[in-house]
Amino acid sequence: MCELGVTMLPVVDDNQSLVGMVGMKNIAKEEIFNDDKYLNSSYENIIQALNGQEITKYNEEIAGNVLVASYDTDTFINEVDINENTILIIGNRTDILKHVLNKKLKLIILTGGFTLDKECLALAKENETNIILTKADTFKTANMISMCNYLKTMMMTDDIISFNESDELNASLDLANKVKYTNYPVVDKHNKCLGLLRLSDITDHSRKQCILVDHNTTLQSAVGIEEADIVEVIDHHNIGSIGTSAPINFRNMPVGSTSTILYLMYKENDIEIPKEIAGLLLSGILSDTLILTSPTTTSIDKEIVPILAKIAEVDYQTYGKDMISAGASLNGKTEEDVIYTDFKNYPFNNLKLGIGQFSTVSVDEILAKKDNYIRTIQEICTKEEYYLVAFFVTDVIENGSYIFFSESAKPILSKSFNIDNLEQGSYLPGVVSRKKQVVPVILNTLEN
């Protein structure tokens, strides 16, 4: 704590899950008010804390009342009550040692580097008494003994205030200003502790500068984008709700992929495109345009793809099919993983719409688990409070999509695609572009 300049630390279990907090106040309270000096620790903890040395060891767990042999010999032998739960701190006092070694104490801590004679060592082994040797004197050892305790003996477990990694900074600041704590653990959705946030860190933060690529709405951006300064936008979608406090460069073109725009920016600035970057840009165009077959494909996309393929040293037709096939693999993915592979939020007035798309060459694998997907879609819609959720499974080979949806979406989708009694898994021939063939017609239906 002193090294880090913090007054409180999170305590985790073997799975890194947050179980409590321990602070300087807890430790001080333990030191001041623990008159009985009860110790609950392990043999190894005591060795480490006292910089000790093992003499005899019979138990790993050590728990008992700490007693310092500060009495004269006769008083100790005749009046001090010791038993198998006693932890004795003692220096070079052989007479007392011979007396206590027959009492089967829980632990004897020898101070001042004093070592046992053969008779005492034999008694210790006969009675299976744990013994640790430390070079520290008796006074220092007595003061340090409570530092050997398990953290669980003094940590706080109630009223712990933690932040989730996806919490908004402003909300965290509001809470921090109310409770006035100095340190807050940060956890993920599984309560795994990721780190510690100090109040001084979050009250003196600087806004990050961001460039939005391939999107221009808050709902589709990174968590916390409202707390960043957007300095540029490069996109090929319709202009959404994003706003900035100052003029910025905003480049929006009606092409099949934002990667096409990025290619043009490389050429305009006379920057050579490395092989790896060419491969990435090519991948973006082929993915967005379904290997130049989507209705969103433009002549500019078609002109650029062979150029990038040459730089990347691939045949774009073969590479595109392999890429889409690999990206559409369902191995190790849950239904929720597949739905969220390419899932976007679309605001309409005060409503929130969720529309996902998954392009694949193995449609049958998804259709075989149709009921699971329908159930998951409904759970997402309810839990995240969507007005509607639709999921389009695009068959790359047949050039069409199967549609699954939440209950609330059925009347809107029926009207949008002119299908009476729309059923789950209905096939929409020729529908492969969410941007041109799905979102506009749904928004138009809602508007009407």
Disulfide bonds with the S-S distance in Angstrom:
none
